[in-house]
Amino acid sequence: MEFEVGKKYTTVEISDFIACTVKREIVIKDKDDRGTIFALKGKRKKFYTRCDKSTAVFEGHDIDLKIDSEIKVIDNTSGFTCTRYSGNALLNFAGTVDFVKDCIENKQLNPELDKGLIVALQREADCEDVELMVYPEIAESSGHAVAERILKKQLVTA
């Protein structure tokens, strides 16, 4: 995947630190022999970026597709606002399987993205989030332990 200097992108990747999904809005500033240099939206400090099989790339900022940590839920018993983080080493997107799949198929730019890592978090009527693998046929053969666990639950409820 080649980034264009001066363009805005949104990357969604798996954090090396706690294996959760991270979304970054970036602006490509330059390229050199070590890689592509970017700055976060509204910031001046520059970093090098990588784009591998676990990085989803979208053109522009403020994309419609949300990740799990962007969804805020109010706990009915305590009144606190809760945020969900899934440290499962998968790409966790909020929305229906069809919505997430449509965004990945039509807007995602990285041709090397491992689609077996993509999870859709659907909100059920009882305010519970249900994890569903968006590409179960790919995830089945991935050997990813969490993906296999989600698939087993998905097959039971289907």
Secondary structure as the mmCIF struct_conf table of DSSP 4:
data_model
#
loop_
_struct_conf.conf_type_id
_struct_conf.id
_struct_conf.beg_label_comp_id
_struct_conf.beg_label_asym_id
_struct_conf.beg_label_seq_id
_struct_conf.end_label_comp_id
_struct_conf.end_label_asym_id
_struct_conf.end_label_seq_id
HELX_LH_PP_P HELX_LH_PP_P1 PHE A 3 GLU A 4
TURN_TY1_P TURN_TY1_P1 VAL A 5 GLY A 6
STRN STRN1 LYS A 8 ILE A 14
TURN_TY1_P TURN_TY1_P2 ASP A 16 ILE A 18
STRN STRN2 THR A 21 ASP A 32
TURN_TY1_P TURN_TY1_P3 ASP A 33 ARG A 34
STRN STRN3 GLY A 35 LEU A 40
TURN_TY1_P TURN_TY1_P4 LYS A 41 GLY A 42
STRN STRN4 LYS A 46 THR A 49
TURN_TY1_P TURN_TY1_P5 LYS A 53 SER A 54
STRN STRN5 THR A 55 GLU A 59
BEND BEND1 GLY A 60 ASP A 62
BEND BEND2 ASP A 64 ASP A 64
HELX_LH_PP_P HELX_LH_PP_P2 LEU A 65 LEU A 65
STRN STRN6 LYS A 66 ILE A 67
HELX_RH_3T_P HELX_RH_3T_P1 ASP A 68 GLU A 70
STRN STRN7 LYS A 72 ILE A 74
TURN_TY1_P TURN_TY1_P6 ASN A 76 SER A 78
STRN STRN8 THR A 81 THR A 83
BEND BEND3 ASN A 88 LEU A 90
STRN STRN9 LEU A 91 ALA A 94
BEND BEND4 GLY A 95 GLY A 95
HELX_RH_AL_P HELX_RH_AL_P1 VAL A 97 LYS A 107
STRN STRN10 GLN A 108 GLN A 108
TURN_TY1_P TURN_TY1_P7 PRO A 111 GLU A 112
HELX_RH_3T_P HELX_RH_3T_P2 LYS A 115 LEU A 117
STRN STRN11 ILE A 118 ARG A 123
HELX_LH_PP_P HELX_LH_PP_P3 GLU A 124 GLU A 124
TURN_TY1_P TURN_TY1_P8 ALA A 125 ASP A 126
BEND BEND5 CYS A 127 CYS A 127
STRN STRN12 ASP A 129 MET A 133
BEND BEND6 VAL A 134 TYR A 135
HELX_RH_AL_P HELX_RH_AL_P2 PRO A 136 ALA A 139
TURN_TY1_P TURN_TY1_P9 GLU A 140 SER A 141
BEND BEND7 SER A 142 SER A 142
HELX_RH_AL_P HELX_RH_AL_P3 ALA A 145 THR A 157
#
